[in-house]
């Protein structure tokens, strides 16, 4: 068992890290894209979703989704390069993980980025964003820079509001009754929350494909990840008294620091590749230097301190449950002393689960625990590469060989081809 001294040191370390990385914003420094280009930042790291897709010959559309509680989410629709008269229906919705944005699916480039691969396979691909990242930092009445209420959300609210609203928007826009859903990590866990809490919405998906799906995280191996999550869980209220509600925003010192260090291939492999390996696990060569340089221009993309605290709680329970506010608040909010468990038996959509043996964030024990509780698992597949880790599902140069064939197999099964676009 860790000593009290070690625990206190970890909490102090986390608190100092958070303050440095979030209070010291670089937005007030004239460090614009033009200056970054002159300093040798790679082009792809400076482009947004529509700009990046256009550079590689893809067309995309930007759409705004309004949730029931007033958050405005920016989502994208991307079209393949050679899909005239070949488009498939129903639409496919692709959802990112924690601290990511839609850009994560482009960062590996046209040969490996999942958004490129799916759109080139002529699926009607929609790429989502969840509240709190730089594409979804808007609200009908709350100002994220002034109103702490904006940041009082976690995966609980994302699953209850964001995922249903995005699905509803895509179906209404395309005039379809159902879609196919691909969710990575948090993007999968929030789908489960929707199915548990919003009856009928799970039926709007033909198939669910989960990439390293994050439900409970009882067996997470990553020491840096656990230390950080537990520190934020412990310090959430203290941080609130200092006005810290947002964490790891684009433009914060942490994001700008990594973007600067990772801009050249010489430092991206040594420093940035090592950093990824320390948080997750070592998989040499899987995420190449070009991808590392691009992704740290878009990652981390921001979320709430409350959401990170919710992840910290997930390390301490053997259940997939709602936020634990303590006995008194739990009684007030839930009517029970303990937070309710999510009902995974409500995930009635046919499901496919892909996971890596070397994932130190969502451990295989937790994946297998999840699979036993999903009622309609078509296939659970451990990726053949024994070193496949958590970040590989989004950023690996081997995506096309390792996971795309299985994703494509099930999307094809639940798709039909249109005679015209």
NUTOR-603953 format. One record per residue (C-alpha): residue in one letter; residue number from 1; x, y, z. Coordinates in steps of 0.05 Angstrom, whole numbers, always signed. Example, Ala and Ser with C-alpha at 12.3 -4.5 7.8 and 13.67 -1.06 7.14 Angstrom:
% NUTOR-603953
+------+------+--------+--------+--------+
! resn ! resi !      u !      v !      w !
+------+------+--------+--------+--------+
!    a !    1 !   +246 !    -90 !   +156 !
!    s !    2 !   +273 !    -21 !   +143 !
+------+------+--------+--------+--------+
END
This chain:
% NUTOR-603953
+------+------+--------+--------+--------+
! resn ! resi !      u !      v !      w !
+------+------+--------+--------+--------+
!    x !    1 !     +0 !     +0 !     +0 !
!    x !    2 !    +25 !    +69 !    -17 !
!    x !    3 !    +48 !   +111 !    +42 !
!    x !    4 !    +11 !   +175 !    +61 !
!    x !    5 !    +72 !   +213 !    +42 !
!    x !    6 !    +72 !   +185 !    -28 !
!    x !    7 !     -2 !   +198 !    -36 !
!    x !    8 !     +5 !   +270 !    -14 !
!    x !    9 !    +64 !   +279 !    -60 !
!    x !   10 !    +23 !   +253 !   -118 !
!    x !   11 !    -34 !   +300 !   -103 !
!    x !   12 !    +12 !   +360 !    -97 !
!    x !   13 !    +45 !   +340 !   -163 !
!    x !   14 !    -22 !   +335 !   -197 !
!    x !   15 !    -46 !   +401 !   -169 !
!    x !   16 !    +16 !   +438 !   -191 !
!    x !   17 !    +12 !   +406 !   -260 !
!    x !   18 !    -61 !   +427 !   -268 !
!    x !   19 !    -49 !   +498 !   -246 !
!    x !   20 !    +12 !   +507 !   -291 !
!    x !   21 !    -22 !   +475 !   -351 !
!    x !   22 !    -88 !   +511 !   -345 !
!    x !   23 !    -77 !   +578 !   -312 !
!    x !   24 !    -18 !   +597 !   -355 !
!    x !   25 !    -56 !   +603 !   -420 !
!    x !   26 !    -19 !   +623 !   -483 !
!    x !   27 !    -79 !   +655 !   -516 !
!    x !   28 !    -55 !   +724 !   -496 !
!    x !   29 !    +12 !   +713 !   -530 !
!    x !   30 !    +14 !   +731 !   -605 !
!    x !   31 !    +33 !   +660 !   -623 !
!    x !   32 !    -11 !   +654 !   -683 !
!    x !   33 !    -11 !   +603 !   -740 !
!    x !   34 !    +32 !   +648 !   -784 !
!    x !   35 !    +86 !   +650 !   -731 !
!    x !   36 !    +80 !   +575 !   -720 !
!    x !   37 !    +90 !   +563 !   -795 !
!    x !   38 !   +152 !   +605 !   -794 !
!    x !   39 !   +178 !   +563 !   -736 !
!    x !   40 !   +169 !   +499 !   -775 !
!    x !   41 !   +104 !   +472 !   -746 !
!    x !   42 !    +77 !   +418 !   -793 !
!    x !   43 !    +20 !   +441 !   -836 !
!    x !   44 !    -29 !   +388 !   -813 !
!    x !   45 !    -22 !   +407 !   -740 !
!    x !   46 !    -48 !   +477 !   -755 !
!    x !   47 !   -109 !   +458 !   -796 !
!    x !   48 !   -180 !   +445 !   -772 !
!    x !   49 !   -224 !   +388 !   -795 !
!    x !   50 !   -251 !   +419 !   -859 !
!    x !   51 !   -184 !   +448 !   -878 !
!    x !   52 !   -147 !   +384 !   -865 !
!    x !   53 !   -196 !   +340 !   -904 !
!    x !   54 !   -195 !   +389 !   -962 !
!    x !   55 !   -119 !   +387 !   -967 !
!    x !   56 !   -123 !   +313 !   -981 !
!    x !   57 !   -179 !   +318 !  -1032 !
!    x !   58 !   -239 !   +304 !   -988 !
!    x !   59 !   -300 !   +348 !   -982 !
!    x !   60 !   -333 !   +360 !   -914 !
!    x !   61 !   -391 !   +397 !   -884 !
!    x !   62 !   -397 !   +430 !   -816 !
!    x !   63 !   -462 !   +422 !   -777 !
!    x !   64 !   -486 !   +449 !   -709 !
!    x !   65 !   -524 !   +404 !   -661 !
!    x !   66 !   -564 !   +433 !   -604 !
!    x !   67 !   -573 !   +390 !   -542 !
!    x !   68 !   -634 !   +392 !   -497 !
!    x !   69 !   -593 !   +428 !   -443 !
!    x !   70 !   -567 !   +482 !   -490 !
!    x !   71 !   -498 !   +458 !   -511 !
!    x !   72 !   -479 !   +470 !   -584 !
!    x !   73 !   -437 !   +415 !   -614 !
!    x !   74 !   -400 !   +421 !   -680 !
!    x !   75 !   -401 !   +357 !   -721 !
!    x !   76 !   -374 !   +342 !   -791 !
!    x !   77 !   -395 !   +302 !   -851 !
!    x !   78 !   -339 !   +278 !   -896 !
!    x !   79 !   -344 !   +249 !   -966 !
!    x !   80 !   -296 !   +201 !   -999 !
!    x !   81 !   -254 !   +220 !  -1060 !
!    x !   82 !   -284 !   +170 !  -1110 !
!    x !   83 !   -354 !   +156 !  -1085 !
!    x !   84 !   -399 !   +185 !  -1138 !
!    x !   85 !   -459 !   +139 !  -1147 !
!    x !   86 !   -429 !    +92 !  -1095 !
!    x !   87 !   -452 !   +121 !  -1029 !
!    x !   88 !   -477 !    +72 !   -976 !
!    x !   89 !   -533 !    +81 !   -927 !
!    x !   90 !   -549 !    +87 !   -870 !
!    x !   91 !   -501 !   +140 !   -844 !
!    x !   92 !   -443 !   +122 !   -799 !
!    x !   93 !   -429 !   +163 !   -736 !
!    x !   94 !   -357 !   +161 !   -711 !
!    x !   95 !   -344 !   +187 !   -640 !
!    x !   96 !   -278 !   +205 !   -608 !
!    x !   97 !   -250 !   +190 !   -538 !
!    x !   98 !   -230 !   +230 !   -477 !
!    x !   99 !   -192 !   +295 !   -490 !
!    x !  100 !   -199 !   +286 !   -565 !
!    x !  101 !   -239 !   +318 !   -621 !
!    x !  102 !   -261 !   +298 !   -690 !
!    x !  103 !   -191 !   +316 !   -714 !
!    x !  104 !   -164 !   +252 !   -681 !
!    x !  105 !   -193 !   +212 !   -739 !
!    x !  106 !   -153 !   +251 !   -790 !
!    x !  107 !    -86 !   +258 !   -755 !
!    x !  108 !    -57 !   +192 !   -780 !
!    x !  109 !    -66 !   +215 !   -852 !
!    x !  110 !   -106 !   +187 !   -911 !
!    x !  111 !    -71 !   +119 !   -909 !
!    x !  112 !    -89 !   +105 !   -836 !
!    x !  113 !   -138 !   +157 !   -808 !
!    x !  114 !   -203 !   +122 !   -795 !
!    x !  115 !   -246 !   +179 !   -821 !
!    x !  116 !   -208 !   +176 !   -888 !
!    x !  117 !   -213 !   +101 !   -892 !
!    x !  118 !   -288 !    +99 !   -878 !
!    x !  119 !   -304 !   +156 !   -925 !
!    x !  120 !   -262 !   +125 !   -980 !
!    x !  121 !   -303 !    +61 !   -970 !
!    x !  122 !   -362 !   +107 !   -989 !
!    x !  123 !   -399 !   +107 !   -923 !
!    x !  124 !   -439 !   +170 !   -908 !
!    x !  125 !   -393 !   +187 !   -851 !
!    x !  126 !   -410 !   +236 !   -795 !
!    x !  127 !   -356 !   +253 !   -744 !
!    x !  128 !   -379 !   +277 !   -676 !
!    x !  129 !   -353 !   +323 !   -622 !
!    x !  130 !   -373 !   +322 !   -548 !
!    x !  131 !   -384 !   +381 !   -503 !
!    x !  132 !   -322 !   +416 !   -475 !
!    x !  133 !   -273 !   +406 !   -532 !
!    x !  134 !   -253 !   +464 !   -577 !
!    x !  135 !   -307 !   +447 !   -628 !
!    x !  136 !   -363 !   +444 !   -577 !
!    x !  137 !   -346 !   +500 !   -529 !
!    x !  138 !   -412 !   +538 !   -540 !
!    x !  139 !   -479 !   +543 !   -505 !
!    x !  140 !   -544 !   +581 !   -516 !
!    x !  141 !   -538 !   +620 !   -451 !
!    x !  142 !   -474 !   +600 !   -415 !
!    x !  143 !   -405 !   +630 !   -430 !
!    x !  144 !   -351 !   +577 !   -420 !
!    x !  145 !   -301 !   +632 !   -400 !
!    x !  146 !   -346 !   +662 !   -347 !
!    x !  147 !   -398 !   +612 !   -324 !
!    x !  148 !   -374 !   +553 !   -282 !
!    x !  149 !   -441 !   +519 !   -295 !
!    x !  150 !   -419 !   +505 !   -367 !
!    x !  151 !   -366 !   +457 !   -340 !
!    x !  152 !   -410 !   +418 !   -293 !
!    x !  153 !   -413 !   +357 !   -337 !
!    x !  154 !   -382 !   +289 !   -343 !
!    x !  155 !   -393 !   +228 !   -386 !
!    x !  156 !   -460 !   +221 !   -350 !
!    x !  157 !   -487 !   +284 !   -384 !
!    x !  158 !   -450 !   +270 !   -450 !
!    x !  159 !   -485 !   +203 !   -454 !
!    x !  160 !   -552 !   +230 !   -434 !
!    x !  161 !   -553 !   +292 !   -478 !
!    x !  162 !   -497 !   +295 !   -531 !
!    x !  163 !   -500 !   +225 !   -561 !
!    x !  164 !   -577 !   +225 !   -569 !
!    x !  165 !   -577 !   +295 !   -597 !
!    x !  166 !   -523 !   +278 !   -648 !
!    x !  167 !   -558 !   +215 !   -670 !
!    x !  168 !   -624 !   +251 !   -676 !
!    x !  169 !   -593 !   +306 !   -718 !
!    x !  170 !   -558 !   +258 !   -766 !
!    x !  171 !   -621 !   +217 !   -776 !
!    x !  172 !   -665 !   +278 !   -787 !
!    x !  173 !   -616 !   +308 !   -836 !
!    x !  174 !   -607 !   +244 !   -877 !
!    x !  175 !   -680 !   +223 !   -870 !
!    x !  176 !   -660 !   +155 !   -845 !
!    x !  177 !   -690 !   +114 !   -788 !
!    x !  178 !   -625 !    +84 !   -763 !
!    x !  179 !   -550 !    +93 !   -767 !
!    x !  180 !   -487 !    +53 !   -752 !
!    x !  181 !   -445 !    +75 !   -693 !
!    x !  182 !   -370 !    +70 !   -683 !
!    x !  183 !   -345 !    +94 !   -615 !
!    x !  184 !   -275 !    +97 !   -587 !
!    x !  185 !   -262 !    +95 !   -512 !
!    x !  186 !   -306 !   +150 !   -482 !
!    x !  187 !   -344 !   +153 !   -547 !
!    x !  188 !   -365 !    +81 !   -534 !
!    x !  189 !   -379 !    +89 !   -459 !
!    x !  190 !   -425 !   +148 !   -471 !
!    x !  191 !   -464 !   +106 !   -521 !
!    x !  192 !   -476 !    +54 !   -466 !
!    x !  193 !   -500 !   +110 !   -420 !
!    x !  194 !   -549 !   +133 !   -472 !
!    x !  195 !   -577 !    +62 !   -481 !
!    x !  196 !   -585 !    +56 !   -405 !
!    x !  197 !   -617 !   +123 !   -393 !
!    x !  198 !   -654 !   +142 !   -457 !
!    x !  199 !   -703 !    +86 !   -476 !
!    x !  200 !   -712 !    +80 !   -551 !
!    x !  201 !   -647 !   +113 !   -573 !
!    x !  202 !   -608 !    +48 !   -574 !
!    x !  203 !   -658 !    +23 !   -625 !
!    x !  204 !   -636 !    +79 !   -672 !
!    x !  205 !   -571 !    +42 !   -686 !
!    x !  206 !   -566 !    -20 !   -730 !
!    x !  207 !   -498 !    -39 !   -702 !
!    x !  208 !   -450 !    -13 !   -649 !
!    x !  209 !   -375 !    -21 !   -660 !
!    x !  210 !   -333 !     -6 !   -598 !
!    x !  211 !   -259 !     +8 !   -603 !
!    x !  212 !   -228 !     -1 !   -533 !
!    x !  213 !   -295 !    +17 !   -502 !
!    x !  214 !   -290 !    +51 !   -435 !
!    x !  215 !   -342 !    +30 !   -384 !
!    x !  216 !   -313 !    +13 !   -316 !
!    x !  217 !   -237 !    +23 !   -309 !
!    x !  218 !   -224 !    -18 !   -246 !
!    x !  219 !   -162 !    -52 !   -273 !
!    x !  220 !   -127 !     +6 !   -308 !
!    x !  221 !    -51 !     -7 !   -307 !
!    x !  222 !    -23 !    +62 !   -325 !
!    x !  223 !     +8 !    +93 !   -263 !
!    x !  224 !    +12 !   +164 !   -292 !
!    x !  225 !    -60 !   +161 !   -315 !
!    x !  226 !    -85 !   +134 !   -248 !
!    x !  227 !    -45 !   +185 !   -209 !
!    x !  228 !    -72 !   +242 !   -250 !
!    x !  229 !   -145 !   +219 !   -247 !
!    x !  230 !   -143 !   +205 !   -172 !
!    x !  231 !   -109 !   +272 !   -160 !
!    x !  232 !   -163 !   +310 !   -197 !
!    x !  233 !   -218 !   +270 !   -161 !
!    x !  234 !   -188 !   +290 !    -94 !
!    x !  235 !   -175 !   +363 !   -114 !
!    x !  236 !   -239 !   +379 !   -154 !
!    x !  237 !   -270 !   +424 !   -101 !
!    x !  238 !   -204 !   +458 !    -85 !
!    x !  239 !   -192 !   +472 !   -158 !
!    x !  240 !   -262 !   +502 !   -163 !
!    x !  241 !   -245 !   +552 !   -109 !
!    x !  242 !   -188 !   +577 !   -154 !
!    x !  243 !   -235 !   +583 !   -214 !
!    x !  244 !   -209 !   +521 !   -250 !
!    x !  245 !   -265 !   +483 !   -284 !
!    x !  246 !   -236 !   +470 !   -353 !
!    x !  247 !   -175 !   +426 !   -363 !
!    x !  248 !   -125 !   +415 !   -419 !
!    x !  249 !   -158 !   +464 !   -466 !
!    x !  250 !   -130 !   +476 !   -535 !
!    x !  251 !    -84 !   +536 !   -526 !
!    x !  252 !    -66 !   +519 !   -454 !
!    x !  253 !     +8 !   +513 !   -437 !
!    x !  254 !     +6 !   +437 !   -437 !
!    x !  255 !    -22 !   +433 !   -508 !
!    x !  256 !    +22 !   +488 !   -535 !
!    x !  257 !    +83 !   +458 !   -501 !
!    x !  258 !    +73 !   +390 !   -533 !
!    x !  259 !    +56 !   +421 !   -601 !
!    x !  260 !   +122 !   +458 !   -600 !
!    x !  261 !   +164 !   +399 !   -578 !
!    x !  262 !   +131 !   +352 !   -627 !
!    x !  263 !   +135 !   +397 !   -688 !
!    x !  264 !   +199 !   +365 !   -715 !
!    x !  265 !   +212 !   +291 !   -727 !
!    x !  266 !   +275 !   +294 !   -685 !
!    x !  267 !   +239 !   +311 !   -621 !
!    x !  268 !   +171 !   +280 !   -636 !
!    x !  269 !   +197 !   +208 !   -632 !
!    x !  270 !   +243 !   +218 !   -572 !
!    x !  271 !   +199 !   +262 !   -529 !
!    x !  272 !   +127 !   +256 !   -554 !
!    x !  273 !   +129 !   +183 !   -571 !
!    x !  274 !   +159 !   +168 !   -503 !
!    x !  275 !   +105 !   +209 !   -469 !
!    x !  276 !    +50 !   +170 !   -503 !
!    x !  277 !    +85 !   +105 !   -483 !
!    x !  278 !    +90 !   +126 !   -411 !
!    x !  279 !    +16 !   +141 !   -406 !
!    x !  280 !     -6 !    +79 !   -444 !
!    x !  281 !    +46 !    +26 !   -464 !
!    x !  282 !   +104 !    +17 !   -512 !
!    x !  283 !    +88 !     -1 !   -584 !
!    x !  284 !   +148 !    +19 !   -626 !
!    x !  285 !   +133 !    +48 !   -694 !
!    x !  286 !    +58 !    +43 !   -690 !
!    x !  287 !    +46 !   +118 !   -685 !
!    x !  288 !    +95 !   +149 !   -734 !
!    x !  289 !   +130 !   +216 !   -727 !
!    x !  290 !    +85 !   +252 !   -777 !
!    x !  291 !    +23 !   +231 !   -737 !
!    x !  292 !    +54 !   +251 !   -671 !
!    x !  293 !    +70 !   +320 !   -699 !
!    x !  294 !     -1 !   +328 !   -726 !
!    x !  295 !    -39 !   +301 !   -666 !
!    x !  296 !     -7 !   +346 !   -614 !
!    x !  297 !    -33 !   +405 !   -654 !
!    x !  298 !   -103 !   +379 !   -638 !
!    x !  299 !    -92 !   +342 !   -572 !
!    x !  300 !   -110 !   +351 !   -517 !
!    x !  301 !   -174 !   +382 !   -539 !
!    x !  302 !   -203 !   +400 !   -471 !
!    x !  303 !   -256 !   +376 !   -423 !
!    x !  304 !   -283 !   +392 !   -354 !
!    x !  305 !   -247 !   +380 !   -288 !
!    x !  306 !   -312 !   +347 !   -266 !
!    x !  307 !   -306 !   +296 !   -322 !
!    x !  308 !   -235 !   +278 !   -303 !
!    x !  309 !   -258 !   +271 !   -230 !
!    x !  310 !   -312 !   +223 !   -255 !
!    x !  311 !   -258 !   +180 !   -287 !
!    x !  312 !   -220 !   +182 !   -222 !
!    x !  313 !   -281 !   +153 !   -187 !
!    x !  314 !   -285 !    +98 !   -239 !
!    x !  315 !   -218 !    +71 !   -216 !
!    x !  316 !   -247 !    +59 !   -147 !
!    x !  317 !   -308 !    +18 !   -163 !
!    x !  318 !   -321 !    -49 !   -195 !
!    x !  319 !   -385 !    -22 !   -227 !
!    x !  320 !   -403 !    +23 !   -286 !
!    x !  321 !   -440 !    +76 !   -247 !
!    x !  322 !   -461 !   +149 !   -244 !
!    x !  323 !   -421 !   +204 !   -209 !
!    x !  324 !   -415 !   +194 !   -134 !
!    x !  325 !   -432 !   +260 !   -100 !
!    x !  326 !   -430 !   +232 !    -30 !
!    x !  327 !   -488 !   +204 !    +11 !
!    x !  328 !   -527 !   +269 !    +22 !
!    x !  329 !   -524 !   +294 !    -50 !
!    x !  330 !   -535 !   +224 !    -77 !
!    x !  331 !   -600 !   +220 !    -38 !
!    x !  332 !   -620 !   +288 !    -65 !
!    x !  333 !   -602 !   +273 !   -137 !
!    x !  334 !   -614 !   +198 !   -144 !
!    x !  335 !   -658 !   +181 !    -84 !
!    x !  336 !   -606 !   +130 !    -61 !
!    x !  337 !   -544 !   +134 !    -17 !
!    x !  338 !   -501 !   +102 !    -71 !
!    x !  339 !   -497 !   +124 !   -144 !
!    x !  340 !   -540 !    +79 !   -190 !
!    x !  341 !   -506 !    +30 !   -236 !
!    x !  342 !   -515 !    +36 !   -311 !
!    x !  343 !   -558 !    -19 !   -341 !
!    x !  344 !   -514 !    -51 !   -394 !
!    x !  345 !   -568 !   -101 !   -410 !
!    x !  346 !   -604 !    -43 !   -443 !
!    x !  347 !   -550 !    -41 !   -497 !
!    x !  348 !   -594 !    -84 !   -542 !
!    x !  349 !   -562 !    -64 !   -607 !
!    x !  350 !   -518 !   -117 !   -641 !
!    x !  351 !   -448 !   -102 !   -617 !
!    x !  352 !   -376 !   -113 !   -639 !
!    x !  353 !   -318 !   -100 !   -592 !
!    x !  354 !   -245 !    -91 !   -613 !
!    x !  355 !   -190 !    -85 !   -562 !
!    x !  356 !   -115 !    -90 !   -553 !
!    x !  357 !    -76 !   -137 !   -508 !
!    x !  358 !    -27 !    -81 !   -490 !
!    x !  359 !    -79 !    -29 !   -470 !
!    x !  360 !    -59 !     +1 !   -404 !
!    x !  361 !   -118 !    +50 !   -400 !
!    x !  362 !   -177 !     +4 !   -413 !
!    x !  363 !   -151 !    -63 !   -388 !
!    x !  364 !   -171 !   -128 !   -421 !
!    x !  365 !   -202 !   -151 !   -354 !
!    x !  366 !   -250 !    -93 !   -357 !
!    x !  367 !   -265 !   -106 !   -431 !
!    x !  368 !   -282 !   -179 !   -416 !
!    x !  369 !   -325 !   -156 !   -357 !
!    x !  370 !   -362 !   -111 !   -405 !
!    x !  371 !   -371 !   -163 !   -459 !
!    x !  372 !   -405 !   -211 !   -410 !
!    x !  373 !   -457 !   -158 !   -396 !
!    x !  374 !   -474 !   -137 !   -467 !
!    x !  375 !   -534 !   -178 !   -490 !
!    x !  376 !   -520 !   -181 !   -566 !
!    x !  377 !   -446 !   -187 !   -579 !
!    x !  378 !   -434 !   -207 !   -651 !
!    x !  379 !   -359 !   -211 !   -642 !
!    x !  380 !   -307 !   -192 !   -591 !
!    x !  381 !   -238 !   -190 !   -622 !
!    x !  382 !   -171 !   -180 !   -592 !
!    x !  383 !   -128 !   -144 !   -644 !
!    x !  384 !    -76 !   -193 !   -672 !
!    x !  385 !    -17 !   -147 !   -657 !
!    x !  386 !     +2 !   -165 !   -585 !
!    x !  387 !    +29 !    -95 !   -573 !
!    x !  388 !    -35 !    -60 !   -595 !
!    x !  389 !    -51 !     -7 !   -542 !
!    x !  390 !   -104 !    +45 !   -527 !
!    x !  391 !    -79 !   +102 !   -571 !
!    x !  392 !    -68 !    +55 !   -631 !
!    x !  393 !   -143 !    +52 !   -646 !
!    x !  394 !   -141 !   +126 !   -665 !
!    x !  395 !    -70 !   +139 !   -688 !
!    x !  396 !    -34 !    +76 !   -710 !
!    x !  397 !     -5 !    +73 !   -781 !
!    x !  398 !    -29 !     +0 !   -780 !
!    x !  399 !   -103 !    +16 !   -772 !
!    x !  400 !   -119 !     -6 !   -843 !
!    x !  401 !    -91 !    -75 !   -831 !
!    x !  402 !   -107 !    -86 !   -758 !
!    x !  403 !   -178 !    -60 !   -745 !
!    x !  404 !   -208 !    -31 !   -808 !
!    x !  405 !   -225 !    -99 !   -840 !
!    x !  406 !   -269 !   -119 !   -780 !
!    x !  407 !   -301 !    -50 !   -777 !
!    x !  408 !   -315 !    -52 !   -852 !
!    x !  409 !   -342 !   -123 !   -848 !
!    x !  410 !   -397 !   -104 !   -799 !
!    x !  411 !   -413 !    -37 !   -830 !
!    x !  412 !   -422 !    -71 !   -896 !
!    x !  413 !   -468 !   -122 !   -864 !
!    x !  414 !   -513 !    -66 !   -839 !
!    x !  415 !   -510 !    -21 !   -900 !
!    x !  416 !   -541 !    -14 !   -968 !
!    x !  417 !   -515 !    +21 !  -1030 !
!    x !  418 !   -552 !    +79 !  -1062 !
!    x !  419 !   -557 !    +83 !  -1137 !
!    x !  420 !   -539 !   +157 !  -1135 !
!    x !  421 !   -509 !   +207 !  -1086 !
+------+------+--------+--------+--------+
END
